[in-house]
Amino acid sequence: MTDREPATRRSTAIGEAKAGERIVRRHLDRLVEARHQLGPRAVEARLLLDGSSFDQGLVVEGADRDDVEIVGLERLDHGH
C-alpha cells in the first residue's frame, strides 16, 4: 500500500461498463468530463468503454485515439 494521500494519487484509467445498452459518444464525453474534473492527477488517464454494443462512429474514433480503449464482450471473454 502507498502512504500517499488519496488526493495526491494519480488516476491511470477511468471507465464505464454497460450491459444491455449501446455505448455512444455521450458515454465517452462523460469520461472526458470526469477526467477533466479530476484535474492534473488524471490528465493522462486512459478512457475505457466496456460493453456489448457500440456505435460504429465511436469505434472508429476510439481506434484513432491513444487515450481511448473500446472493450467488447469478445475481448472480455477471450482476452483479445
C-alpha positions as CSV (number, residue, x, y, z in Angstrom):
1,M,0.0,0.0,0.0
2,T,1.1,3.5,-0.6
3,D,1.2,6.1,2.1
4,R,0.3,8.9,-0.2
5,E,-3.0,10.8,0.4
6,P,-5.8,9.9,-2.0
7,A,-5.8,13.4,-3.4
8,T,-2.2,13.0,-4.5
9,R,-2.6,9.7,-6.2
10,R,-2.5,9.5,-10.0
11,S,-5.5,8.1,-11.9
12,T,-4.4,5.8,-14.7
13,A,-7.8,4.8,-16.1
14,I,-11.4,5.9,-15.9
15,G,-14.0,3.6,-17.3
16,E,-17.7,2.9,-17.9
17,A,-19.3,-0.5,-18.4
18,K,-22.8,-1.1,-19.8
19,A,-24.7,-4.3,-20.2
20,G,-27.7,-4.2,-22.5
21,E,-27.1,-0.6,-23.5
22,R,-25.5,0.7,-26.7
23,I,-22.4,2.7,-25.9
24,V,-22.4,6.0,-27.8
25,R,-20.5,9.3,-28.0
26,R,-22.2,10.7,-24.8
27,H,-20.6,7.9,-22.8
28,L,-17.1,8.9,-24.0
29,D,-18.0,12.6,-23.4
30,R,-18.8,11.8,-19.7
31,L,-15.5,10.1,-19.3
32,V,-13.7,13.0,-20.8
33,E,-15.5,15.4,-18.4
34,A,-14.7,13.1,-15.4
35,R,-11.0,13.2,-16.4
36,H,-11.2,16.9,-16.6
37,Q,-12.9,17.2,-13.2
38,L,-10.1,15.1,-11.6
39,G,-7.6,17.6,-12.8
40,P,-3.8,17.2,-13.1
41,R,-3.8,13.8,-11.4
42,A,-5.9,12.3,-14.2
43,V,-4.6,14.2,-17.2
44,E,-3.0,11.0,-18.7
45,A,-5.7,8.6,-17.7
46,R,-6.9,6.2,-20.4
47,L,-10.7,6.1,-21.0
48,L,-12.2,2.6,-21.0
49,L,-15.5,1.8,-22.5
50,D,-16.8,-1.8,-21.9
51,G,-19.9,-3.3,-23.3
52,S,-21.7,-5.5,-25.7
53,S,-22.8,-2.9,-28.3
54,F,-21.0,0.2,-29.6
55,D,-21.9,3.0,-32.0
56,Q,-19.7,2.4,-35.1
57,G,-18.6,6.1,-35.2
58,L,-17.4,5.7,-31.6
59,V,-15.5,2.6,-32.5
60,V,-13.8,4.5,-35.4
61,E,-13.0,7.4,-33.1
62,G,-11.7,5.1,-30.4
63,A,-9.3,3.5,-32.8
64,D,-7.9,6.9,-33.8
65,R,-7.3,8.0,-30.2
66,D,-4.4,6.8,-28.0
67,D,-6.4,7.6,-24.8
68,V,-9.5,5.5,-25.5
69,E,-9.9,1.8,-25.2
70,I,-13.0,0.0,-26.5
71,V,-13.5,-3.3,-24.8
72,G,-16.2,-5.6,-26.3
73,L,-17.6,-8.8,-24.9
74,E,-15.4,-10.9,-27.2
75,R,-12.3,-9.3,-25.7
76,L,-13.6,-9.8,-22.2
77,D,-14.4,-13.4,-22.8
78,H,-11.3,-14.3,-24.8
79,G,-8.7,-11.7,-23.9
80,H,-8.2,-10.4,-27.4
